[in-house]
Amino acid sequence: MRPPRCILLGLFALASLLAVSQAANADGGIKVGWYSQQVRPSRAAVGAHIEASAARPRMTTEGRGLPATETRQVVAVTTKRAAAQAPPQVPVLSSSAPILRRQHPFGPASFWYTDAAGHACQYVPNGTAPCYTVVGRGAKRNGDGYSPSAVAASLARRLELTPGAIETSPARTGLTGAESWFWLDPAPQRQTLSVSLAGETVNVVADPTVEWRFGDRVSLEGGPGVPYRPGATPADAIRHLYQARCLPGDLGHDPYVLSSCGRDGYRVGAVVVWRISFTAAGPVAQSGTLPARTTENSVSYPVSESRAFLVSGGRH
């Protein structure tokens, strides 16, 4: 940046004064000091300090001249001038840079987003990362502006979505003609995650629904269920009544079992579908949905049966 004109004039005057002092006081000495200091973000101060000393004769009682030193100080006037603060420089990144092809440039929780000025920026949890001006072939100059949906999609990938383990009652073997209870532990619950970037706050929400598959060609869409307890049946309990048995060893040997009977019993599965939505507040107000995610778990559940037999020879 070119120095202000008044600063140049001040320095020129100091140089002229220095030259004159040196010529007039060849036997003396000159000390010059200068300084510059930032007063405010848009204001700076510069100044100089000069000490000139010259030797001259001094008479003693013996009449001989001995050199004496006289010091004179000349202080230059401080010059202050307001200067416009230069805007921060955004580093340039080529559109062919390999880092742009990394979906997570600094670990699984990091991602790329575009700020309001169209810069390519990196999000790093609990840290800071620079923004870049992308140049070169195929680069989008000034970008498409801040994209809440792109930030939300990256944020959704950080959601920890788990289905939970399948629990049953009866715990080990079900019984035909009697209801079996099923539930997930821990129960899947609504998951939320939010982030604030470039003055914008993006919130992501994932709501679960559960599809139960009982292994006998019957399915049910509901919630995660509740653990079995005696008494009145809760409305959100997941129950199923098996009509045919399925025990280990039945497959291929008992013609009366269903073809869906597995080697170790019915294969009971819980498919958790997470419906994901987002909202954005700030310079860009936006809301929408993202592709659903699915998690699932399964367990083998043998089902036995009780049989009645007629016995002869008894007394009535």
Rosetta silent file (secondary structure, phi, psi, omega in degrees, C-alpha in Angstrom):
SEQUENCE: MRPPRCILLGLFALASLLAVSQAANADGGIKVGWYSQQVRPSRAAVGAHIEASAARPRMTTEGRGLPATETRQVVAVTTKRAAAQAPPQVPVLSSSAPILRRQHPFGPASFWYTDAAGHACQYVPNGTAPCYTVVGRGAKRNGDGYSPSAVAASLARRLELTPGAIETSPARTGLTGAESWFWLDPAPQRQTLSVSLAGETVNVVADPTVEWRFGDRVSLEGGPGVPYRPGATPADAIRHLYQARCLPGDLGHDPYVLSSCGRDGYRVGAVVVWRISFTAAGPVAQSGTLPARTTENSVSYPVSESRAFLVSGGRH
SCORE:     score description
SCORE:     0.000 S_00000001
   1 L     0.000  135.745 -178.517    0.000    0.000    0.000 S_00000001
   2 L   -73.064  132.371 -179.164    1.397    3.458   -0.902 S_00000001
   3 L   -64.977  149.896  177.047    2.193    5.648    2.180 S_00000001
   4 L   -60.836  153.009 -175.534    0.058    8.801    2.648 S_00000001
   5 H   -62.000  -39.736 -178.297    1.526   12.005    1.216 S_00000001
   6 H   -64.367  -32.024  177.707    1.855   13.721    4.606 S_00000001
   7 H   -68.629  -41.894  178.176    3.969   10.832    5.883 S_00000001
   8 H   -61.248  -43.107  179.116    6.305   11.094    2.897 S_00000001
   9 H   -63.214  -41.133  179.047    6.713   14.850    3.468 S_00000001
  10 H   -62.466  -44.325  178.870    7.474   14.293    7.143 S_00000001
  11 H   -65.286  -36.106  177.345   10.140   11.722    6.390 S_00000001
  12 H   -63.855  -41.402  178.678   11.662   14.014    3.741 S_00000001
  13 H   -64.496  -39.647  178.239   11.899   16.841    6.287 S_00000001
  14 H   -64.526  -39.481  178.675   13.570   14.543    8.776 S_00000001
  15 H   -64.812  -39.864  179.207   16.122   13.445    6.162 S_00000001
  16 H   -65.215  -44.892  178.876   16.906   17.090    5.293 S_00000001
  17 H   -61.793  -38.322  178.025   17.350   18.002    8.945 S_00000001
  18 H   -62.999  -42.395 -179.696   19.641   15.037    9.410 S_00000001
  19 H   -64.888  -42.542  179.239   21.852   16.102    6.473 S_00000001
  20 H   -64.439  -44.188 -179.381   22.162   19.699    7.754 S_00000001
  21 H   -61.708  -38.270 -179.992   22.997   18.535   11.291 S_00000001
  22 H   -67.058  -38.410 -179.891   25.713   16.245   10.015 S_00000001
  23 H   -70.287  -38.376 -176.603   27.343   19.056    7.976 S_00000001
  24 H   -80.223  -20.773 -174.915   27.249   21.609   10.835 S_00000001
  25 L  -129.682   59.434 -175.227   28.435   19.235   13.543 S_00000001
  26 L   -64.152  -28.996 -177.724   31.038   17.120   11.894 S_00000001
  27 L   -91.102   -4.814 -178.657   32.922   16.613   15.174 S_00000001
  28 L   -94.937 -154.060  179.124   29.832   15.796   17.178 S_00000001
  29 E  -141.398  152.796 -178.755   27.400   12.903   17.065 S_00000001
  30 E  -132.561  131.659  174.932   23.836   12.330   15.902 S_00000001
  31 E  -118.934  128.163 -177.548   21.366    9.664   17.072 S_00000001
  32 E  -121.569  132.605  174.231   18.202    9.081   15.086 S_00000001
  33 E  -134.111  146.793  179.256   15.241    6.912   16.122 S_00000001
  34 E  -141.099  162.258 -179.365   11.882    6.406   14.465 S_00000001
  35 E  -150.955  160.194  171.114    8.743    4.468   15.136 S_00000001
  36 E  -140.810  145.221 -174.154    5.385    3.470   13.636 S_00000001
  37 E  -151.389  139.104  174.925    2.334    2.297   15.530 S_00000001
  38 E   -85.579  119.409 -178.781   -1.238    1.267   14.757 S_00000001
  39 E   -84.950  -48.745  176.441   -3.566    3.449   16.824 S_00000001
  40 E  -137.529  169.273 -179.645   -6.885    2.001   15.631 S_00000001
  41 L   -54.034  -28.434 -179.017   -7.794   -0.516   12.967 S_00000001
  42 L  -117.010   21.549 -177.844   -8.060    2.342   10.440 S_00000001
  43 E  -144.773  134.731 -179.479   -5.489    4.785   11.900 S_00000001
  44 E  -128.784  157.025  178.251   -1.681    4.668   12.148 S_00000001
  45 E  -131.620  138.186  175.993    0.982    6.954   13.681 S_00000001
  46 E  -130.889  152.199  179.265    4.642    7.459   12.668 S_00000001
  47 E  -164.830  171.375 -178.865    7.331    9.687   14.224 S_00000001
  48 E  -143.485  157.532 -179.917   11.070   10.230   14.683 S_00000001
  49 E  -136.368  129.165 -177.234   13.471   11.397   17.412 S_00000001
  50 E  -124.842  132.838  170.744   16.871   13.010   16.763 S_00000001
  51 E  -119.580  121.367 -179.745   19.692   13.784   19.226 S_00000001
  52 E  -117.571  130.654  177.378   22.586   15.930   17.848 S_00000001
  53 E  -124.218  139.688 -178.853   25.756   16.676   19.838 S_00000001
  54 E  -129.824  141.512  177.836   28.608   19.043   18.775 S_00000001
  55 E   -87.623  138.105  175.983   32.064   19.558   20.270 S_00000001
  56 E  -144.115  155.311 -178.196   33.187   23.187   21.097 S_00000001
  57 E   -71.055  149.405  175.128   36.128   24.612   23.051 S_00000001
  58 E  -136.606  130.314 -176.045   35.795   25.441   26.766 S_00000001
  59 E   -81.167  139.995  176.445   38.371   27.509   28.701 S_00000001
  60 L  -109.612  177.543 -179.275   39.901   26.175   31.924 S_00000001
  61 L   -65.240  -24.192  178.411   41.744   27.955   34.767 S_00000001
  62 L   -84.146   -6.138  178.744   45.021   27.097   33.027 S_00000001
  63 L    85.052    7.786  177.647   43.810   28.818   29.858 S_00000001
  64 L   -96.151  144.028  179.760   43.777   25.704   27.806 S_00000001
  65 E   -86.045  123.643  176.244   40.805   24.800   25.675 S_00000001
  66 E  -114.187  143.161 -178.386   39.221   21.472   26.441 S_00000001
  67 E   -66.939  138.177  174.707   36.420   20.013   24.378 S_00000001
  68 E  -124.544  154.534 -176.095   32.972   20.201   25.858 S_00000001
  69 E  -113.755  133.289  176.821   29.819   18.495   24.620 S_00000001
  70 E  -122.937  130.794 -177.427   26.437   20.159   24.128 S_00000001
  71 E  -111.802  130.421  176.280   23.405   18.117   23.308 S_00000001
  72 E  -122.244  140.012 -179.830   20.384   19.412   21.499 S_00000001
  73 E  -110.263  134.058  174.491   17.238   17.450   20.887 S_00000001
  74 E  -124.948  118.774 -178.087   15.015   17.817   17.864 S_00000001
  75 E  -109.696  124.844  179.540   11.777   15.855   17.912 S_00000001
  76 L   -75.622  147.241  179.541    9.822   15.414   14.729 S_00000001
  77 L   -72.169  132.514  177.828    6.088   15.980   14.867 S_00000001
  78 L   -67.850  136.096  179.603    4.095   12.765   14.831 S_00000001
  79 E  -109.750  128.416  178.296    1.993   12.324   11.719 S_00000001
  80 E  -122.953  140.647  179.816   -1.330   10.509   11.904 S_00000001
  81 E  -151.027  134.233  176.612   -3.564    9.671    9.029 S_00000001
  82 E   -73.813  135.937  178.982   -6.665    7.533    8.679 S_00000001
  83 L  -130.910  139.213  179.939   -6.298    4.761    6.168 S_00000001
  84 L   -65.632  131.894 -179.557   -8.992    2.449    4.846 S_00000001
  85 L   -73.568  129.207 -178.301   -8.618   -1.033    6.268 S_00000001
  86 L   -69.634  138.284  178.909   -7.871   -3.565    3.561 S_00000001
  87 L   -65.485  147.803  179.776  -10.480   -6.312    3.264 S_00000001
  88 L   -60.973  140.993 -178.775   -9.342   -9.757    4.419 S_00000001
  89 L   -85.801  132.846  177.454   -7.842  -11.828    1.664 S_00000001
  90 L   -98.389  122.591 -178.635   -9.535  -15.134    0.815 S_00000001
  91 L   -61.527  151.150 -178.452   -7.052  -17.790   -0.343 S_00000001
  92 E   -97.757  139.485  179.666   -7.444  -19.124   -3.858 S_00000001
  93 E  -132.364  131.074  179.673   -7.940  -22.828   -4.538 S_00000001
  94 E   -69.941  143.574 -179.967   -7.839  -24.489   -7.930 S_00000001
  95 L   -64.407  -15.995  179.288  -10.972  -26.328   -9.007 S_00000001
  96 L   -95.478    5.470 -178.942   -8.778  -29.380   -9.684 S_00000001
  97 L   -63.166  133.698 -177.772   -7.408  -29.521   -6.130 S_00000001
  98 H   -59.692  -30.797 -176.306   -7.813  -33.054   -4.690 S_00000001
  99 H   -63.562  -26.969  179.302   -9.176  -31.732   -1.386 S_00000001
 100 H   -68.476  -20.238 -179.509  -12.324  -30.498   -3.159 S_00000001
 101 H   -88.981   -3.936  178.230  -13.158  -34.092   -4.049 S_00000001
 102 L   -87.653  119.268  179.134  -13.110  -35.177   -0.405 S_00000001
 103 L   -63.709  -34.631  178.230  -16.606  -35.245    1.011 S_00000001
 104 L  -123.400   88.476 -171.239  -15.129  -35.031    4.527 S_00000001
 105 L   -65.741  -29.180 -177.804  -11.910  -32.995    4.152 S_00000001
 106 L  -130.619   52.130  177.713  -10.903  -33.117    7.840 S_00000001
 107 L   105.579  168.083 -174.334  -12.463  -36.282    9.239 S_00000001
 108 L   -59.269  -29.304 -176.200  -15.920  -37.915    9.226 S_00000001
 109 L   -89.905   -4.176  179.870  -17.641  -34.969   10.946 S_00000001
 110 L   -93.069  158.092  178.305  -16.292  -32.291    8.586 S_00000001
 111 E  -161.122  169.254  177.737  -17.902  -31.215    5.322 S_00000001
 112 E   -94.687  147.311  170.385  -17.951  -28.529    2.639 S_00000001
 113 E  -148.772  165.567 -179.116  -20.502  -25.725    2.393 S_00000001
 114 E  -111.367  127.165  179.995  -20.910  -22.507    0.395 S_00000001
 115 L   -84.343 -178.609 -174.737  -21.173  -19.175    2.177 S_00000001
 116 L   -65.570  -23.544  179.740  -23.243  -16.165    1.069 S_00000001
 117 L   -89.250    1.100  178.045  -20.315  -14.786   -0.953 S_00000001
 118 L    87.038   11.756  178.728  -19.938  -18.010   -2.914 S_00000001
 119 L   -81.461  149.807  174.186  -16.742  -19.205   -1.229 S_00000001
 120 E   -85.603  115.177 -174.764  -16.062  -22.901   -0.676 S_00000001
 121 E  -118.329  154.368  178.770  -15.826  -23.292    3.107 S_00000001
 122 E  -110.569  137.784  173.177  -15.051  -26.206    5.381 S_00000001
 123 E  -103.381  125.884  177.409  -16.929  -27.062    8.545 S_00000001
 124 L  -128.314  117.130 -179.447  -14.837  -28.656   11.289 S_00000001
 125 L   -56.657  135.476  177.224  -16.543  -29.384   14.643 S_00000001
 126 L    57.742   31.489  179.051  -14.984  -27.478   17.547 S_00000001
 127 L  -158.773 -178.320  178.529  -12.491  -25.805   15.228 S_00000001
 128 L  -125.156  147.232  178.113  -11.987  -23.313   12.447 S_00000001
 129 L  -142.858  151.689 -174.812  -11.119  -23.856    8.804 S_00000001
 130 L   -77.574  164.235  169.127  -10.586  -21.392    5.969 S_00000001
 131 E  -103.226  155.809 -176.436  -12.834  -20.495    3.068 S_00000001
 132 E  -130.827  148.951  166.998  -11.516  -20.504   -0.503 S_00000001
 133 E   -94.050  113.686 -176.497  -12.203  -18.754   -3.770 S_00000001
 134 E   -85.200  125.245 -179.208  -12.309  -21.609   -6.274 S_00000001
 135 E  -126.188  162.639  177.807  -10.786  -20.722   -9.644 S_00000001
 136 L   113.027 -177.512 -177.195  -10.039  -22.618  -12.799 S_00000001
 137 L   -63.591  128.652  178.753  -11.930  -24.650  -15.318 S_00000001
 138 L    84.700   -2.963  179.407  -15.380  -25.636  -14.132 S_00000001
 139 L   -73.883  142.030  177.165  -15.254  -23.334  -11.099 S_00000001
 140 L   -94.015  100.950 -179.131  -18.469  -21.530  -10.200 S_00000001
 141 L   -69.020  132.263 -176.946  -17.448  -17.945   -9.675 S_00000001
 142 L    67.887   -1.233  172.791  -19.375  -16.361   -6.816 S_00000001
 143 L    60.576 -167.706  178.403  -21.025  -19.749   -6.326 S_00000001
 144 L  -105.348   14.447 -177.680  -24.732  -20.370   -5.966 S_00000001
 145 L    82.053  178.180 -178.154  -24.996  -18.676   -2.579 S_00000001
 146 L   -66.832  131.507 -177.125  -25.527  -20.337    0.756 S_00000001
 147 L  -116.373   94.919  178.478  -27.222  -23.725    0.384 S_00000001
 148 H   -60.004  -35.223 -178.795  -29.025  -24.835    3.579 S_00000001
 149 H   -65.636  -36.872  178.323  -30.091  -28.107    1.949 S_00000001
 150 H   -68.282  -40.441  177.365  -26.453  -29.011    1.178 S_00000001
 151 H   -64.811  -42.092 -179.745  -25.426  -28.203    4.751 S_00000001
 152 H   -63.396  -39.433  179.333  -28.393  -30.213    6.077 S_00000001
 153 H   -63.813  -40.608  177.360  -27.465  -33.213    3.921 S_00000001
 154 H   -68.291  -37.361  179.646  -23.933  -33.177    5.299 S_00000001
 155 H   -66.862  -38.299 -178.158  -25.260  -32.710    8.809 S_00000001
 156 H   -62.855  -29.521  179.038  -27.681  -35.635    8.458 S_00000001
 157 L   -68.215  -16.111  178.965  -24.791  -37.983    7.766 S_00000001
 158 L   -88.721   -8.375  179.773  -23.541  -37.254   11.283 S_00000001
 159 L   -66.558  131.456  177.822  -26.747  -38.462   12.947 S_00000001
 160 L   -91.873   98.703 -175.641  -26.175  -41.615   14.977 S_00000001
 161 L  -107.833  117.877 -179.396  -29.199  -43.730   14.071 S_00000001
 162 L  -128.497  146.167 -175.508  -29.456  -47.177   15.678 S_00000001
 163 L   -82.918  -23.015 -173.281  -32.406  -49.615   15.681 S_00000001
 164 L    86.577  163.195 -179.749  -31.982  -51.091   19.162 S_00000001
 165 E   -90.520  145.275 -179.709  -32.039  -54.765   20.105 S_00000001
 166 E   -82.250  125.043  175.147  -35.202  -56.894   19.752 S_00000001
 167 E  -113.254  148.989 -175.749  -36.614  -58.139   23.049 S_00000001
 168 E  -135.215  156.681  171.640  -39.422  -60.705   23.343 S_00000001
 169 E  -144.926  120.141    0.591  -41.884  -62.119   25.831 S_00000001
 170 L   -56.928  148.093 -168.759  -41.973  -65.094   26.234 S_00000001
 171 L   -69.947  -39.102 -172.438  -38.220  -64.574   26.229 S_00000001
 172 L  -108.056  -44.510 -176.039  -36.989  -67.778   24.581 S_00000001
 173 L  -138.772  127.133  176.181  -39.834  -69.621   22.903 S_00000001
 174 E   -79.544  176.002 -177.845  -43.251  -68.408   21.865 S_00000001
 175 E  -137.264  130.563  177.678  -46.417  -70.479   21.956 S_00000001
 176 L   -61.613  143.128  179.136  -49.077  -70.815   19.290 S_00000001
 177 L    83.645   -5.665  178.269  -52.424  -69.424   20.331 S_00000001
 178 L  -124.945  139.799 -176.644  -50.851  -67.059   22.861 S_00000001
 179 E   -69.451  138.041  171.334  -49.713  -63.520   22.107 S_00000001
 180 E  -104.468  143.251  178.793  -46.025  -62.767   21.991 S_00000001
 181 E  -104.009  145.580  178.061  -44.753  -59.254   22.834 S_00000001
 182 E  -135.764  144.306  174.623  -41.939  -57.500   21.006 S_00000001
 183 E  -158.606  164.794 -179.686  -40.063  -54.255   21.680 S_00000001
 184 E  -107.213  137.574 -179.397  -36.774  -52.532   20.941 S_00000001
 185 E  -136.910  115.019   -1.062  -34.229  -51.720   23.637 S_00000001
 186 L   -75.278  154.001 -178.573  -33.188  -48.964   23.597 S_00000001
 187 L   -72.438  132.464  175.435  -36.191  -47.616   21.771 S_00000001
 188 L   -61.242  134.488 -179.687  -35.362  -45.468   18.718 S_00000001
 189 L  -129.996  165.474  178.808  -36.249  -41.838   19.422 S_00000001
 190 L   -55.165  134.464  178.161  -36.249  -38.565   17.518 S_00000001
 191 E  -115.703  137.139  179.405  -32.719  -37.384   16.763 S_00000001
 192 E  -131.145  152.532  177.118  -31.790  -33.731   16.194 S_00000001
 193 E  -154.721  140.623 -178.739  -28.622  -31.926   15.187 S_00000001
 194 E  -140.285  158.270  178.801  -27.968  -28.258   14.392 S_00000001
 195 E  -151.710  147.395  177.481  -25.112  -26.053   13.221 S_00000001
 196 E  -115.360  122.082 -178.439  -24.612  -22.303   12.689 S_00000001
 197 E  -140.253  134.996  175.493  -22.581  -21.233    9.668 S_00000001
 198 L    51.952   39.296  179.004  -22.242  -17.866    7.909 S_00000001
 199 L    77.252    5.641 -178.431  -24.993  -16.378   10.080 S_00000001
 200 E  -113.918  139.513  176.595  -27.357  -19.211    9.201 S_00000001
 201 E  -112.815  123.945 -178.975  -28.693  -21.869   11.607 S_00000001
 202 E  -115.291  127.335  178.142  -29.641  -25.239   10.130 S_00000001
 203 E  -114.875  134.272  178.798  -31.583  -27.822   12.161 S_00000001
 204 E  -119.839  134.618 -178.664  -31.953  -31.457   11.108 S_00000001
 205 E  -127.753  134.455  176.454  -34.571  -33.810   12.619 S_00000001
 206 E  -121.478  118.190 -179.975  -34.881  -37.588   12.137 S_00000001
 207 E  -108.182  129.261 -176.338  -38.167  -39.259   13.208 S_00000001
 208 E   -94.503  144.554  164.629  -38.326  -43.079   13.374 S_00000001
 209 E  -128.482  149.720 -173.863  -41.104  -45.470   12.397 S_00000001
 210 E  -118.955  130.433  171.208  -40.752  -49.232   12.820 S_00000001
 211 E  -105.687  116.571  179.710  -41.922  -51.996   10.499 S_00000001
 212 E   -92.168  132.124  176.124  -42.154  -55.304   12.341 S_00000001
 213 E  -121.274  115.011 -169.716  -41.757  -58.525   10.366 S_00000001
 214 L   -89.687   -2.448  174.621  -42.727  -61.558   12.429 S_00000001
 215 L    89.800   -7.402  178.864  -41.360  -64.245   10.082 S_00000001
 216 L  -113.117   31.352  179.575  -44.701  -65.876    9.288 S_00000001
 217 L    73.672   12.501  177.598  -45.476  -63.522    6.359 S_00000001
 218 L  -112.131  136.632  177.907  -47.197  -61.057    8.661 S_00000001
 219 E  -132.986  162.886 -177.590  -45.888  -57.528    9.173 S_00000001
 220 E  -150.308  131.233  175.846  -46.989  -54.509   11.187 S_00000001
 221 E   -98.770  122.925 -177.676  -46.015  -50.841   11.017 S_00000001
 222 E  -160.419 -147.905  179.683  -45.907  -49.214   14.423 S_00000001
 223 L  -101.201 -163.067 -178.674  -43.585  -47.898   17.058 S_00000001
 224 L   -77.971   -5.860 -178.694  -40.740  -49.444   19.038 S_00000001
 225 L    80.358  175.412  178.902  -43.129  -51.247   21.394 S_00000001
 226 L  -134.485  149.972  178.837  -43.039  -51.399   25.186 S_00000001
 227 L   -61.222  148.982 -178.906  -41.711  -54.082   27.550 S_00000001
 228 L   -66.087  138.564  171.011  -44.220  -56.674   28.689 S_00000001
 229 L  -149.545  142.381 -179.043  -45.992  -56.073   31.957 S_00000001
 230 L   -67.521  158.083  179.808  -49.117  -57.801   33.351 S_00000001
 231 L   109.697 -155.399 -178.751  -52.377  -55.955   33.478 S_00000001
 232 L   -62.653  140.875 -178.809  -54.026  -53.734   30.924 S_00000001
 233 L   -81.621  123.154  177.592  -52.367  -53.796   27.500 S_00000001
 234 L   -64.929  151.113 -177.638  -50.853  -50.402   26.484 S_00000001
 235 L   -64.945  -28.826 -176.844  -52.007  -48.975   23.166 S_00000001
 236 L   -96.013   15.123  176.710  -48.432  -48.834   21.835 S_00000001
 237 L   -73.471  142.885  176.658  -47.617  -52.473   22.662 S_00000001
 238 E  -104.041  113.084 -176.938  -46.449  -54.631   19.732 S_00000001
 239 E  -127.692  152.108  177.396  -48.102  -58.073   19.941 S_00000001
 240 E  -148.523  141.438 -179.488  -48.425  -60.988   17.540 S_00000001
 241 E  -110.427  114.929  178.971  -50.324  -64.302   17.620 S_00000001
 242 L   -86.354  139.977 -179.267  -48.614  -67.207   15.859 S_00000001
 243 L  -101.022  -24.847 -177.306  -50.837  -69.905   14.326 S_00000001
 244 L  -127.841  146.201 -177.795  -48.177  -72.470   13.377 S_00000001
 245 L   -78.168  161.546  176.055  -45.180  -73.697   15.253 S_00000001
 246 E  -156.315   99.138 -177.484  -41.568  -73.261   14.095 S_00000001
 247 L  -116.918  158.270  175.692  -38.883  -75.012   16.127 S_00000001
 248 L   -57.014  131.704 -178.150  -35.249  -75.876   15.362 S_00000001
 249 L    95.995  -12.671  179.761  -35.246  -79.064   13.252 S_00000001
 250 L   -72.624  -34.132 -175.341  -38.749  -78.517   11.844 S_00000001
 251 L   -62.577  120.855  179.346  -37.509  -77.105    8.536 S_00000001
 252 L    85.234   -4.518 -179.153  -37.515  -79.901    5.969 S_00000001
 253 L  -120.845  -35.166 -179.555  -38.907  -82.466    8.401 S_00000001
 254 L  -103.037  114.844 -177.284  -42.331  -81.262    9.513 S_00000001
 255 L   -72.120   -9.136 -175.246  -44.725  -80.798    6.587 S_00000001
 256 L   -94.494   -5.924  178.430  -47.090  -78.683    8.660 S_00000001
 257 L   -82.886  158.787  179.796  -44.745  -75.765    9.305 S_00000001
 258 L   -72.357  153.208  178.903  -44.759  -72.706    7.084 S_00000001
 259 L   -66.593  -19.352  178.586  -42.190  -72.390    4.332 S_00000001
 260 L   -82.692   -4.040  177.636  -40.993  -69.182    6.008 S_00000001
 261 L   -64.865  130.611 -178.362  -39.953  -71.136    9.100 S_00000001
 262 L   -92.097 -178.336 -176.992  -36.210  -70.843    9.525 S_00000001
 263 L   -65.884  -33.963 -177.354  -33.553  -73.231   10.753 S_00000001
 264 L  -114.337   11.127 -178.334  -33.716  -71.877   14.311 S_00000001
 265 L   128.442 -172.375  176.919  -37.272  -70.520   14.341 S_00000001
 266 E   -68.573  143.644  176.833  -39.075  -67.584   12.816 S_00000001
 267 E   -93.234  102.230 -179.797  -36.849  -64.710   11.731 S_00000001
 268 E   -90.966  128.301 -178.744  -38.295  -61.662   13.489 S_00000001
 269 E  -127.071  151.311  174.532  -37.061  -58.353   12.116 S_00000001
 270 E  -126.377  113.827  179.461  -37.480  -54.674   12.988 S_00000001
 271 E  -103.473  114.528 -178.703  -36.832  -52.220   10.156 S_00000001
 272 E   -98.101  118.201  177.539  -36.519  -48.655   11.421 S_00000001
 273 E  -101.884  121.312 -179.358  -37.186  -46.006    8.779 S_00000001
 274 E  -100.043  113.225  176.407  -35.865  -42.557    9.708 S_00000001
 275 E   -91.156  121.055 -169.878  -37.709  -39.709    7.972 S_00000001
 276 E  -110.670  132.462  176.879  -35.385  -36.702    7.909 S_00000001
 277 E  -133.949  164.432  179.722  -36.366  -33.043    7.570 S_00000001
 278 E  -144.431  155.802  172.174  -34.548  -29.737    8.018 S_00000001
 279 E  -134.710  147.874  178.957  -35.238  -26.061    8.650 S_00000001
 280 E  -130.992  136.303  178.573  -32.926  -23.069    8.139 S_00000001
 281 E  -129.805  140.365 -177.918  -33.197  -19.616    9.700 S_00000001
 282 L   140.126 -147.482  177.913  -31.088  -16.569    8.908 S_00000001
 283 L   -56.591  -31.369  177.909  -30.304  -14.762    5.635 S_00000001
 284 L  -118.859  114.905  176.978  -31.821  -17.736    3.799 S_00000001
 285 L   -95.245  122.663 -175.285  -35.080  -19.156    5.207 S_00000001
 286 E  -155.369  152.651  173.903  -35.695  -22.655    3.925 S_00000001
 287 E  -148.349  160.154 -179.546  -37.164  -26.007    4.929 S_00000001
 288 E   175.804 -170.845 -179.975  -37.491  -29.376    3.270 S_00000001
 289 E  -120.361  156.322  177.742  -36.957  -33.121    3.474 S_00000001
 290 E  -120.848  163.210  178.558  -33.943  -35.318    2.870 S_00000001
 291 E   -56.710  137.986 -179.821  -33.746  -38.960    1.754 S_00000001
 292 E   -69.178  154.498  175.453  -34.851  -41.362    4.486 S_00000001
 293 E  -117.879  151.864 -176.097  -32.356  -43.685    6.144 S_00000001
 294 E  -126.861  132.964  170.648  -32.993  -47.259    7.233 S_00000001
 295 E  -128.067  151.963 -177.498  -31.541  -49.306   10.070 S_00000001
 296 E  -150.935  161.679  177.602  -32.645  -52.799   11.050 S_00000001
 297 E  -146.541  158.421 -179.480  -32.132  -55.667   13.434 S_00000001
 298 E  -150.742  162.559 -179.417  -33.368  -59.263   13.570 S_00000001
 299 E  -154.409  149.148  174.931  -33.469  -62.278   15.867 S_00000001
 300 E   -82.491  133.803 -176.770  -34.498  -65.954   15.643 S_00000001
 301 E  -133.074  100.969  178.096  -37.664  -66.687   17.610 S_00000001
 302 L   -71.464  145.322  177.924  -38.763  -70.332   17.992 S_00000001
 303 E  -128.325  123.700  178.944  -42.476  -70.952   18.480 S_00000001
 304 E   -98.457 -176.185  178.536  -43.778  -74.141   20.044 S_00000001
 305 L  -142.983  153.760  174.653  -47.321  -75.474   20.291 S_00000001
 306 L  -106.217  136.719 -177.441  -49.492  -77.132   22.883 S_00000001
 307 L  -123.063  149.752  176.460  -51.429  -80.220   21.826 S_00000001
 308 L  -109.513  136.932 -179.372  -54.361  -82.079   23.364 S_00000001
 309 L  -124.201  142.709  173.813  -54.541  -85.872   23.196 S_00000001
 310 L   -85.584  130.144 -177.994  -57.400  -88.278   23.821 S_00000001
 311 L  -118.697  126.322 -179.844  -56.448  -90.941   26.352 S_00000001
 312 L   -94.032  164.985  177.784  -58.452  -94.172   26.678 S_00000001
 313 L    88.744   -0.932 -179.279  -58.905  -96.410   29.715 S_00000001
 314 L   -83.763  156.948  178.048  -59.610  -93.723   32.163 S_00000001
 315 L   -94.189  139.876 -177.748  -62.468  -93.816   34.686 S_00000001
 316 L  -114.584    0.000    0.000  -65.184  -91.173   34.515 S_00000001
